Amino acid sequence: MADQLVVAAVLVDDLEHPTRALGARRFAPESLAGRWELPGGKVEPGEEPLAALHRELDEELGITVEVGDELVPRGGPGTTWPLTSGLAMRVWWCVVRTGIPEAGAAHDALAWVDKVSINDLAWLDPDLPVVDAIAAALTSPGLTAPPD
Ligand SMILES: Nc1nc2c([nH]c(=O)n2[C@H]2C[C@H](O)[C@@H](COP(=O)(O)OP(=O)(O)OP(=O)(O)O)O2)c(=O)[nH]1
């Protein structure tokens, strides 16, 4: 059987020159409580992945977003990131369009982290390769972004 698809957002301050990304801390189930993840969730049967992403961000954080490029694993083979068995995740860069992210139904804390502090969060184990890719793409806050 195909993996159940999970969709998630790397919410950043700027799609062109991201310096900060949002982590969200789960409080359930107990096995995942206290660990950090990218906001998102499971795609429902018959639902388009991006529709699921917008739905989850509205439900979990109370925001609407502009979706940018997809963050895909370097070297492939596909566009999904493996999670625990039976689950695979697709991830998109996003910026907030309306609302201010607030921990709600799924999380008990949110944190904006930069290229360095992103490694201080206790991410879910399967997220570590995703977090490496995010950290590599974030610009150090102290550095001036290259001219357009
Ligand atoms: N949202 C999200 N889930 C992740 C990440 N990393 C990771 O291993 N997961 C796992 C945790 C969960 O087992 C699964 C996502 O399920 P979920 O519980 O968030 O999904 P959901 O909001 O649709 O909730 P439900 O229908 O299962 O109640 O994927 C991540 O970065 N973001």
The ligand as an ORCA input file, in Angstrom:
! r2SCAN-3c Opt
* xyz 0 1
  N       2.798     17.822     10.547
  C       3.928     17.128     10.642
  N       3.903     15.798     10.913
  C       5.084     15.172     10.996
  C       6.311     15.845     10.815
  N       7.326     14.946     10.974
  C       6.755     13.754     11.258
  O       7.346     12.695     11.487
  N       5.383     13.892     11.267
  C       4.447     12.800     11.552
  C       3.765     12.966     12.886
  C       2.446     12.283     12.658
  O       2.635     10.878     12.872
  C       2.175     12.517     11.177
  C       1.285     13.694     10.933
  O       0.100     13.450     11.534
  P      -0.749     14.543     12.309
  O      -1.236     13.930     13.569
  O      -0.016     15.838     12.415
  O      -1.896     14.685     11.245
  P      -3.301     15.355     11.360
  O      -3.127     16.777     11.857
  O      -3.923     15.161     10.024
  O      -4.044     14.587     12.529
  P      -4.848     13.210     12.587
  O      -5.799     13.210     11.449
  O      -3.847     12.097     12.544
  O      -5.496     13.312     13.945
  O       3.443     12.787     10.578
  C       6.319     17.229     10.538
  O       7.354     17.900     10.396
  N       5.107     17.835     10.453
*
